[in-house]
Amino acid sequence: MTRRTKVAGSDLGPDWNGQRCAAKAKSTGERCKSPAVLGKRVCRMHGGARGSGGPAGKRNGNFKHGQFTKEVIAARKLWKPAWRQVTQWQRDQELDRDTVLVKLPEREEIL
C-alpha cells in the first residue's frame, strides 16, 4: 500500500494566484475560498462538479413560460438587429413609438 505524502489541494493556500470560487455566503457576504473547477466559475461544492445541476430540457420540469427556451432565444437573436433598425429610424424621424406602425420584411422560418 502506498501512502500519500501530500493532501489534495494543500498547495492551494491563501497566496495561490489561480481563480477562486465566485460563490458568496448569504449570511456574511464573504466569497468562498475554494479553488474554482477548471473552466467554471465555481468550486466543486457550489456546482462546478461534473454532472451537477438539473437535467436539460423538459426533464427539468416546472415550466411557467417559454420565454427562455433555446428556440425563443435563437429567434430573439435573429430579430434583434431588425428591431434596432426600426427603433433607430423612429428616433431619427422623431416619431412617437406608439403612433408608428412599420411592417417588417417577411423572413423564412429558421426554427
ROMAR-901580 format. One record per residue: x, y, z of N, C-alpha, C in turn. Coordinates in Angstrom, 1 decimal. Each point is the difference from the previous one (the first is absolute). Layout:
% residues N
<atom n_c1="X" n_c2="Y" n_c3="Z" ca_c1="X" ca_c2="Y" ca_c3="Z" c_c1="X" c_c2="Y" c_c3="Z"/>
...
//
This chain:
% residues 111
<atom n_c1="0.8" n_c2="-1.2" n_c3="0.0" ca_c1="-0.8" ca_c2="1.2" ca_c3="0.0" c_c1="0.9" c_c2="1.2" c_c3="0.0"/>
<atom n_c1="-0.3" n_c2="1.0" n_c3="-0.9" ca_c1="0.8" ca_c2="1.2" ca_c3="-0.1" c_c1="-0.7" c_c2="1.1" c_c3="0.9"/>
<atom n_c1="0.8" n_c2="0.8" n_c3="0.5" ca_c1="-0.5" ca_c2="1.0" ca_c3="0.9" c_c1="0.1" c_c2="1.4" c_c3="-0.7"/>
<atom n_c1="-1.0" n_c2="0.8" n_c3="0.0" ca_c1="0.0" ca_c2="1.3" ca_c3="-0.6" c_c1="0.8" c_c2="0.9" c_c3="0.9"/>
<atom n_c1="0.9" n_c2="0.8" n_c3="-0.6" ca_c1="0.8" ca_c2="0.9" ca_c3="0.8" c_c1="-0.6" c_c2="1.4" c_c3="0.0"/>
<atom n_c1="-0.9" n_c2="0.2" n_c3="-0.9" ca_c1="-0.6" ca_c2="1.4" ca_c3="-0.1" c_c1="-1.5" c_c2="-0.1" c_c3="-0.1"/>
<atom n_c1="-0.7" n_c2="0.8" n_c3="0.7" ca_c1="-1.4" ca_c2="0.1" ca_c3="0.0" c_c1="-0.4" c_c2="0.7" c_c3="-1.2"/>
<atom n_c1="-1.1" n_c2="-0.5" n_c3="-0.7" ca_c1="-0.4" ca_c2="0.7" ca_c3="-1.2" c_c1="-0.5" c_c2="1.4" c_c3="0.3"/>
<atom n_c1="0.5" n_c2="1.0" n_c3="-0.8" ca_c1="-0.4" ca_c2="1.4" ca_c3="0.2" c_c1="0.8" c_c2="0.7" c_c3="1.1"/>
<atom n_c1="1.0" n_c2="-0.7" n_c3="0.6" ca_c1="0.7" ca_c2="0.7" ca_c3="1.1" c_c1="1.0" c_c2="1.1" c_c3="-0.5"/>
<atom n_c1="0.3" n_c2="-0.1" n_c3="-1.3" ca_c1="0.9" ca_c2="1.0" ca_c3="-0.6" c_c1="-0.8" c_c2="1.3" c_c3="-0.4"/>
<atom n_c1="-1.3" n_c2="0.0" n_c3="0.2" ca_c1="-0.8" ca_c2="1.1" ca_c3="-0.4" c_c1="-0.3" c_c2="0.9" c_c3="1.3"/>
<atom n_c1="1.0" n_c2="0.5" n_c3="0.5" ca_c1="-0.1" ca_c2="0.8" ca_c3="1.3" c_c1="-0.5" c_c2="1.4" c_c3="-0.3"/>
<atom n_c1="0.0" n_c2="0.9" n_c3="0.9" ca_c1="-0.5" ca_c2="1.3" ca_c3="-0.1" c_c1="0.8" c_c2="0.9" c_c3="-1.1"/>
<atom n_c1="1.2" n_c2="-0.4" n_c3="-0.3" ca_c1="0.8" ca_c2="0.7" ca_c3="-0.9" c_c1="-0.1" c_c2="-0.5" c_c3="-1.5"/>
<atom n_c1="-0.9" n_c2="-1.0" n_c3="-0.2" ca_c1="-0.2" ca_c2="-0.6" ca_c3="-1.3" c_c1="-0.6" c_c2="1.0" c_c3="-1.0"/>
<atom n_c1="0.6" n_c2="0.1" n_c3="-1.2" ca_c1="-0.5" ca_c2="1.1" ca_c3="-0.9" c_c1="-1.1" c_c2="-0.5" c_c3="-1.0"/>
<atom n_c1="-0.4" n_c2="-1.2" n_c3="0.1" ca_c1="-1.0" ca_c2="-0.5" ca_c3="-0.9" c_c1="-1.4" c_c2="0.5" c_c3="0.3"/>
<atom n_c1="-1.0" n_c2="-0.4" n_c3="-0.8" ca_c1="-1.4" ca_c2="0.6" ca_c3="0.1" c_c1="-0.7" c_c2="-0.7" c_c3="1.2"/>
<atom n_c1="-0.6" n_c2="0.8" n_c3="0.8" ca_c1="-0.7" ca_c2="-0.5" ca_c3="1.2" c_c1="-1.5" c_c2="-0.1" c_c3="-0.4"/>
<atom n_c1="-0.7" n_c2="-0.7" n_c3="0.8" ca_c1="-1.5" ca_c2="-0.2" ca_c3="-0.2" c_c1="-0.7" c_c2="1.3" c_c3="0.2"/>
<atom n_c1="-1.0" n_c2="0.3" n_c3="-0.9" ca_c1="-0.7" ca_c2="1.2" ca_c3="0.0" c_c1="-1.2" c_c2="0.0" c_c3="0.9"/>
<atom n_c1="-0.3" n_c2="-1.1" n_c3="0.7" ca_c1="-1.2" ca_c2="-0.1" ca_c3="0.9" c_c1="0.2" c_c2="0.9" c_c3="1.2"/>
<atom n_c1="-1.1" n_c2="0.6" n_c3="0.5" ca_c1="0.1" ca_c2="0.9" ca_c3="1.2" c_c1="-1.0" c_c2="-0.6" c_c3="1.0"/>
<atom n_c1="0.4" n_c2="0.2" n_c3="1.3" ca_c1="-0.9" ca_c2="-0.4" ca_c3="1.1" c_c1="-1.1" c_c2="1.0" c_c3="0.2"/>
<atom n_c1="-1.2" n_c2="-0.4" n_c3="0.2" ca_c1="-1.1" ca_c2="0.9" ca_c3="0.2" c_c1="0.2" c_c2="0.7" c_c3="1.4"/>
<atom n_c1="0.4" n_c2="-0.7" n_c3="1.0" ca_c1="0.0" ca_c2="0.6" ca_c3="1.3" c_c1="1.2" c_c2="1.0" c_c3="0.2"/>
<atom n_c1="1.2" n_c2="-0.3" n_c3="-0.5" ca_c1="1.1" ca_c2="0.8" ca_c3="0.2" c_c1="0.4" c_c2="0.9" c_c3="-1.2"/>
<atom n_c1="-0.4" n_c2="-0.4" n_c3="-1.2" ca_c1="0.3" ca_c2="0.7" ca_c3="-1.2" c_c1="1.5" c_c2="-0.3" c_c3="-0.5"/>
<atom n_c1="0.7" n_c2="-0.9" n_c3="0.7" ca_c1="1.3" ca_c2="-0.4" ca_c3="-0.4" c_c1="0.0" c_c2="-1.0" c_c3="-1.1"/>
<atom n_c1="1.0" n_c2="0.1" n_c3="-0.9" ca_c1="0.1" ca_c2="-1.0" ca_c3="-1.0" c_c1="0.6" c_c2="-1.3" c_c3="0.5"/>
<atom n_c1="-0.3" n_c2="-1.1" n_c3="-0.7" ca_c1="0.5" ca_c2="-1.3" ca_c3="0.3" c_c1="1.5" c_c2="0.0" c_c3="-0.4"/>
<atom n_c1="0.8" n_c2="-0.6" n_c3="0.8" ca_c1="1.5" ca_c2="0.1" ca_c3="-0.2" c_c1="0.5" c_c2="-1.2" c_c3="-0.7"/>
<atom n_c1="-0.9" n_c2="-1.0" n_c3="-0.4" ca_c1="0.5" ca_c2="-1.2" ca_c3="-0.8" c_c1="0.4" c_c2="0.4" c_c3="-1.4"/>
<atom n_c1="0.8" n_c2="-0.8" n_c3="-0.6" ca_c1="0.4" ca_c2="0.3" ca_c3="-1.4" c_c1="-1.1" c_c2="-0.4" c_c3="-0.9"/>
<atom n_c1="-0.2" n_c2="0.8" n_c3="-1.1" ca_c1="-1.1" ca_c2="-0.3" ca_c3="-1.0" c_c1="0.5" c_c2="-1.2" c_c3="-0.8"/>
<atom n_c1="-1.0" n_c2="-0.8" n_c3="-0.5" ca_c1="0.2" ca_c2="-1.1" ca_c3="-0.9" c_c1="0.5" c_c2="0.5" c_c3="-1.3"/>
<atom n_c1="0.9" n_c2="-0.7" n_c3="-0.6" ca_c1="0.6" ca_c2="0.5" ca_c3="-1.3" c_c1="-1.1" c_c2="0.2" c_c3="-1.0"/>
<atom n_c1="-0.1" n_c2="1.2" n_c3="-0.6" ca_c1="-1.0" ca_c2="0.4" ca_c3="-1.0" c_c1="-1.3" c_c2="0.4" c_c3="0.6"/>
<atom n_c1="-0.2" n_c2="0.1" n_c3="1.3" ca_c1="-1.2" ca_c2="0.5" ca_c3="0.6" c_c1="0.3" c_c2="1.1" c_c3="1.0"/>
<atom n_c1="-1.0" n_c2="0.7" n_c3="0.5" ca_c1="0.2" ca_c2="1.1" ca_c3="0.9" c_c1="-0.2" c_c2="-0.4" c_c3="1.5"/>
<atom n_c1="-0.5" n_c2="-1.2" n_c3="0.2" ca_c1="-0.2" ca_c2="-0.4" ca_c3="1.4" c_c1="0.8" c_c2="-1.3" c_c3="0.3"/>
<atom n_c1="0.1" n_c2="-0.3" n_c3="1.3" ca_c1="0.7" ca_c2="-1.2" ca_c3="0.5" c_c1="-0.9" c_c2="-1.2" c_c3="-0.2"/>
<atom n_c1="0.5" n_c2="-1.2" n_c3="0.4" ca_c1="-0.8" ca_c2="-1.3" ca_c3="-0.1" c_c1="-1.1" c_c2="0.0" c_c3="0.9"/>
<atom n_c1="0.1" n_c2="0.7" n_c3="1.2" ca_c1="-1.1" ca_c2="0.0" ca_c3="1.0" c_c1="-1.2" c_c2="0.9" c_c3="-0.4"/>
<atom n_c1="0.3" n_c2="1.0" n_c3="-0.9" ca_c1="-1.0" ca_c2="1.0" ca_c3="-0.4" c_c1="-0.6" c_c2="-0.2" c_c3="-1.4"/>
<atom n_c1="0.2" n_c2="-1.2" n_c3="-0.6" ca_c1="-0.6" ca_c2="-0.3" ca_c3="-1.3" c_c1="1.0" c_c2="-0.1" c_c3="-1.1"/>
<atom n_c1="1.3" n_c2="-0.1" n_c3="0.3" ca_c1="1.0" ca_c2="-0.1" ca_c3="-1.1" c_c1="0.3" c_c2="-1.4" c_c3="-0.4"/>
<atom n_c1="-0.5" n_c2="-1.0" n_c3="0.8" ca_c1="0.4" ca_c2="-1.4" ca_c3="-0.2" c_c1="-0.8" c_c2="-0.5" c_c3="-1.3"/>
<atom n_c1="0.6" n_c2="-1.0" n_c3="-0.6" ca_c1="-0.6" ca_c2="-0.6" ca_c3="-1.2" c_c1="-1.3" c_c2="-0.6" c_c3="0.4"/>
<atom n_c1="-1.0" n_c2="0.2" n_c3="-0.8" ca_c1="-1.3" ca_c2="-0.6" ca_c3="0.2" c_c1="-0.9" c_c2="0.8" c_c3="1.0"/>
<atom n_c1="0.5" n_c2="1.1" n_c3="0.6" ca_c1="-0.8" ca_c2="0.8" ca_c3="0.9" c_c1="-1.0" c_c2="0.8" c_c3="-0.7"/>
<atom n_c1="-1.1" n_c2="0.4" n_c3="0.6" ca_c1="-1.0" ca_c2="0.8" ca_c3="-0.6" c_c1="-1.2" c_c2="-0.9" c_c3="-0.5"/>
<atom n_c1="-1.0" n_c2="0.6" n_c3="-0.4" ca_c1="-1.2" ca_c2="-0.8" ca_c3="-0.4" c_c1="0.2" c_c2="-0.5" c_c3="-1.4"/>
<atom n_c1="-0.9" n_c2="-0.9" n_c3="-0.4" ca_c1="0.0" ca_c2="-0.6" ca_c3="-1.4" c_c1="-0.4" c_c2="1.1" c_c3="-1.0"/>
<atom n_c1="0.4" n_c2="-0.1" n_c3="-1.2" ca_c1="-0.3" ca_c2="1.0" ca_c3="-1.0" c_c1="-1.4" c_c2="-0.3" c_c3="-0.6"/>
<atom n_c1="-0.7" n_c2="1.0" n_c3="-0.5" ca_c1="-1.3" ca_c2="-0.2" ca_c3="-0.7" c_c1="-1.1" c_c2="-0.2" c_c3="0.9"/>
<atom n_c1="-1.0" n_c2="-0.8" n_c3="-0.5" ca_c1="-1.3" ca_c2="-0.2" ca_c3="0.7" c_c1="0.2" c_c2="-0.8" c_c3="1.3"/>
<atom n_c1="1.1" n_c2="-0.8" n_c3="0.1" ca_c1="0.2" ca_c2="-0.8" ca_c3="1.2" c_c1="0.3" c_c2="0.9" c_c3="1.2"/>
<atom n_c1="0.3" n_c2="1.2" n_c3="-0.2" ca_c1="0.3" ca_c2="0.9" ca_c3="1.1" c_c1="-1.3" c_c2="0.4" c_c3="0.7"/>
<atom n_c1="-1.1" n_c2="0.1" n_c3="-0.8" ca_c1="-1.3" ca_c2="0.3" ca_c3="0.6" c_c1="-0.3" c_c2="1.4" c_c3="0.5"/>
<atom n_c1="-1.2" n_c2="0.2" n_c3="0.5" ca_c1="-0.4" ca_c2="1.3" ca_c3="0.6" c_c1="0.1" c_c2="1.1" c_c3="-1.0"/>
<atom n_c1="-0.5" n_c2="-0.2" n_c3="-1.2" ca_c1="0.0" ca_c2="1.1" ca_c3="-1.0" c_c1="-1.2" c_c2="0.9" c_c3="0.2"/>
<atom n_c1="0.3" n_c2="1.3" n_c3="0.1" ca_c1="-1.1" ca_c2="1.0" ca_c3="0.2" c_c1="-0.3" c_c2="0.7" c_c3="-1.3"/>
<atom n_c1="1.0" n_c2="0.2" n_c3="-0.9" ca_c1="-0.2" ca_c2="0.6" ca_c3="-1.3" c_c1="1.1" c_c2="-0.4" c_c3="-0.9"/>
<atom n_c1="0.0" n_c2="0.3" n_c3="-1.2" ca_c1="1.0" ca_c2="-0.4" ca_c3="-0.9" c_c1="1.0" c_c2="1.1" c_c3="-0.4"/>
<atom n_c1="0.1" n_c2="1.1" n_c3="0.8" ca_c1="0.8" ca_c2="1.1" ca_c3="-0.4" c_c1="1.5" c_c2="-0.2" c_c3="-0.1"/>
<atom n_c1="0.5" n_c2="-1.0" n_c3="0.7" ca_c1="1.4" ca_c2="-0.3" ca_c3="-0.1" c_c1="0.4" c_c2="-1.3" c_c3="-0.5"/>
<atom n_c1="-0.9" n_c2="-0.6" n_c3="-0.9" ca_c1="0.4" ca_c2="-1.3" ca_c3="-0.6" c_c1="1.0" c_c2="0.3" c_c3="-1.1"/>
<atom n_c1="0.7" n_c2="-1.0" n_c3="-0.4" ca_c1="1.1" ca_c2="0.2" ca_c3="-1.0" c_c1="-0.6" c_c2="0.5" c_c3="-1.4"/>
<atom n_c1="-1.2" n_c2="-0.4" n_c3="-0.3" ca_c1="-0.6" ca_c2="0.5" ca_c3="-1.3" c_c1="-0.3" c_c2="1.4" c_c3="0.1"/>
<atom n_c1="-0.6" n_c2="0.5" n_c3="1.1" ca_c1="-0.4" ca_c2="1.4" ca_c3="0.1" c_c1="1.3" c_c2="0.9" c_c3="0.1"/>
<atom n_c1="1.0" n_c2="-0.4" n_c3="0.7" ca_c1="1.2" ca_c2="0.7" ca_c3="0.0" c_c1="0.6" c_c2="0.2" c_c3="-1.3"/>
<atom n_c1="0.0" n_c2="-1.1" n_c3="-0.8" ca_c1="0.6" ca_c2="0.0" ca_c3="-1.4" c_c1="-0.9" c_c2="1.0" c_c3="-0.9"/>
<atom n_c1="-1.3" n_c2="0.0" n_c3="0.2" ca_c1="-0.8" ca_c2="0.9" ca_c3="-0.8" c_c1="0.2" c_c2="1.4" c_c3="0.4"/>
<atom n_c1="0.2" n_c2="0.2" n_c3="1.3" ca_c1="0.2" ca_c2="1.4" ca_c3="0.4" c_c1="1.4" c_c2="0.5" c_c3="-0.5"/>
<atom n_c1="1.0" n_c2="-0.8" n_c3="-0.1" ca_c1="1.2" ca_c2="0.4" ca_c3="-0.6" c_c1="-0.1" c_c2="0.4" c_c3="-1.5"/>
<atom n_c1="-0.9" n_c2="-0.7" n_c3="-0.7" ca_c1="-0.2" ca_c2="0.3" ca_c3="-1.4" c_c1="-0.7" c_c2="1.3" c_c3="-0.2"/>
<atom n_c1="-1.0" n_c2="0.3" n_c3="0.9" ca_c1="-0.8" ca_c2="1.2" ca_c3="-0.2" c_c1="0.6" c_c2="1.3" c_c3="0.6"/>
<atom n_c1="0.9" n_c2="-0.2" n_c3="0.9" ca_c1="0.6" ca_c2="1.2" ca_c3="0.8" c_c1="0.6" c_c2="1.0" c_c3="-1.0"/>
<atom n_c1="0.8" n_c2="-0.3" n_c3="-1.0" ca_c1="0.6" ca_c2="1.0" ca_c3="-0.8" c_c1="-1.1" c_c2="0.8" c_c3="-0.8"/>
<atom n_c1="-1.0" n_c2="-0.8" n_c3="-0.5" ca_c1="-1.1" ca_c2="0.7" ca_c3="-0.8" c_c1="-0.8" c_c2="1.0" c_c3="1.0"/>
<atom n_c1="-0.3" n_c2="-0.5" n_c3="1.2" ca_c1="-0.7" ca_c2="0.9" ca_c3="0.9" c_c1="0.8" c_c2="1.2" c_c3="0.4"/>
<atom n_c1="1.3" n_c2="-0.1" n_c3="0.1" ca_c1="0.9" ca_c2="1.2" ca_c3="0.2" c_c1="-0.1" c_c2="1.0" c_c3="-1.1"/>
<atom n_c1="0.0" n_c2="-0.5" n_c3="-1.2" ca_c1="-0.2" ca_c2="0.9" ca_c3="-1.2" c_c1="-1.3" c_c2="0.7" c_c3="0.0"/>
<atom n_c1="-1.0" n_c2="-0.7" n_c3="0.4" ca_c1="-1.4" ca_c2="0.7" ca_c3="0.0" c_c1="0.0" c_c2="1.1" c_c3="1.1"/>
<atom n_c1="0.5" n_c2="-0.4" n_c3="1.2" ca_c1="0.0" ca_c2="1.0" ca_c3="1.0" c_c1="0.9" c_c2="1.2" c_c3="-0.3"/>
<atom n_c1="1.1" n_c2="-0.3" n_c3="-0.6" ca_c1="0.9" ca_c2="1.1" ca_c3="-0.4" c_c1="-0.6" c_c2="0.9" c_c3="-1.0"/>
<atom n_c1="-0.7" n_c2="-0.6" n_c3="-1.0" ca_c1="-0.7" ca_c2="0.8" ca_c3="-1.0" c_c1="-1.1" c_c2="0.9" c_c3="0.7"/>
<atom n_c1="-0.7" n_c2="-0.6" n_c3="1.0" ca_c1="-1.0" ca_c2="0.8" ca_c3="0.7" c_c1="0.6" c_c2="1.2" c_c3="0.7"/>
<atom n_c1="1.2" n_c2="-0.3" n_c3="0.6" ca_c1="0.7" ca_c2="1.1" ca_c3="0.7" c_c1="0.5" c_c2="1.1" c_c3="-1.0"/>
<atom n_c1="0.4" n_c2="-0.4" n_c3="-1.1" ca_c1="0.5" ca_c2="0.9" ca_c3="-1.0" c_c1="-1.2" c_c2="0.9" c_c3="-0.6"/>
<atom n_c1="-1.1" n_c2="-0.6" n_c3="-0.1" ca_c1="-1.2" ca_c2="0.7" ca_c3="-0.4" c_c1="-0.7" c_c2="0.8" c_c3="1.1"/>
<atom n_c1="0.5" n_c2="-0.2" n_c3="1.2" ca_c1="-0.6" ca_c2="0.7" ca_c3="1.2" c_c1="-1.5" c_c2="-0.3" c_c3="0.1"/>
<atom n_c1="-0.3" n_c2="-1.3" n_c3="-0.2" ca_c1="-1.4" ca_c2="-0.5" ca_c3="0.1" c_c1="-0.2" c_c2="-0.7" c_c3="1.3"/>
<atom n_c1="-1.3" n_c2="0.0" n_c3="0.4" ca_c1="-0.4" ca_c2="-0.7" ca_c3="1.2" c_c1="0.0" c_c2="-1.5" c_c3="-0.2"/>
<atom n_c1="0.4" n_c2="-0.8" n_c3="0.9" ca_c1="0.1" ca_c2="-1.4" ca_c3="-0.2" c_c1="-1.4" c_c2="-0.6" c_c3="-0.3"/>
<atom n_c1="-1.0" n_c2="0.5" n_c3="0.7" ca_c1="-1.4" ca_c2="-0.6" ca_c3="-0.1" c_c1="-0.7" c_c2="0.4" c_c3="-1.3"/>
<atom n_c1="0.4" n_c2="1.1" n_c3="-0.6" ca_c1="-0.8" ca_c2="0.4" ca_c3="-1.2" c_c1="0.6" c_c2="-0.5" c_c3="-1.3"/>
<atom n_c1="1.2" n_c2="-0.6" n_c3="0.0" ca_c1="0.6" ca_c2="-0.5" ca_c3="-1.3" c_c1="-0.2" c_c2="-1.5" c_c3="0.0"/>
<atom n_c1="-0.5" n_c2="-0.4" n_c3="-1.2" ca_c1="-0.1" ca_c2="-1.4" ca_c3="-0.2" c_c1="0.8" c_c2="-0.3" c_c3="-1.2"/>
<atom n_c1="1.0" n_c2="-0.9" n_c3="0.1" ca_c1="0.9" ca_c2="-0.4" ca_c3="-1.0" c_c1="-0.2" c_c2="-1.5" c_c3="-0.3"/>
<atom n_c1="-0.2" n_c2="-0.3" n_c3="-1.3" ca_c1="-0.1" ca_c2="-1.4" ca_c3="-0.4" c_c1="1.5" c_c2="-0.5" c_c3="-0.3"/>
<atom n_c1="0.4" n_c2="-1.0" n_c3="0.8" ca_c1="1.3" ca_c2="-0.6" ca_c3="-0.2" c_c1="0.0" c_c2="-0.9" c_c3="-1.2"/>
<atom n_c1="1.1" n_c2="-0.2" n_c3="-0.6" ca_c1="0.0" ca_c2="-0.9" ca_c3="-1.2" c_c1="-0.2" c_c2="-1.4" c_c3="0.4"/>
<atom n_c1="-0.6" n_c2="-0.8" n_c3="-0.9" ca_c1="-0.3" ca_c2="-1.4" ca_c3="0.3" c_c1="1.3" c_c2="-0.7" c_c3="0.1"/>
<atom n_c1="0.1" n_c2="-1.0" n_c3="1.0" ca_c1="1.2" ca_c2="-0.8" ca_c3="0.1" c_c1="-0.4" c_c2="-1.4" c_c3="0.0"/>
<atom n_c1="1.0" n_c2="-0.8" n_c3="-0.5" ca_c1="-0.3" ca_c2="-1.5" ca_c3="0.0" c_c1="0.1" c_c2="-0.5" c_c3="1.4"/>
<atom n_c1="-0.8" n_c2="-1.0" n_c3="0.3" ca_c1="0.0" ca_c2="-0.6" ca_c3="1.3" c_c1="1.3" c_c2="-0.8" c_c3="0.1"/>
<atom n_c1="0.8" n_c2="0.4" n_c3="1.0" ca_c1="1.3" ca_c2="-0.7" ca_c3="0.2" c_c1="-0.1" c_c2="-1.1" c_c3="1.1"/>
<atom n_c1="-0.9" n_c2="0.2" n_c3="0.9" ca_c1="-0.1" ca_c2="-1.0" ca_c3="1.1" c_c1="-0.5" c_c2="-1.3" c_c3="-0.4"/>
//
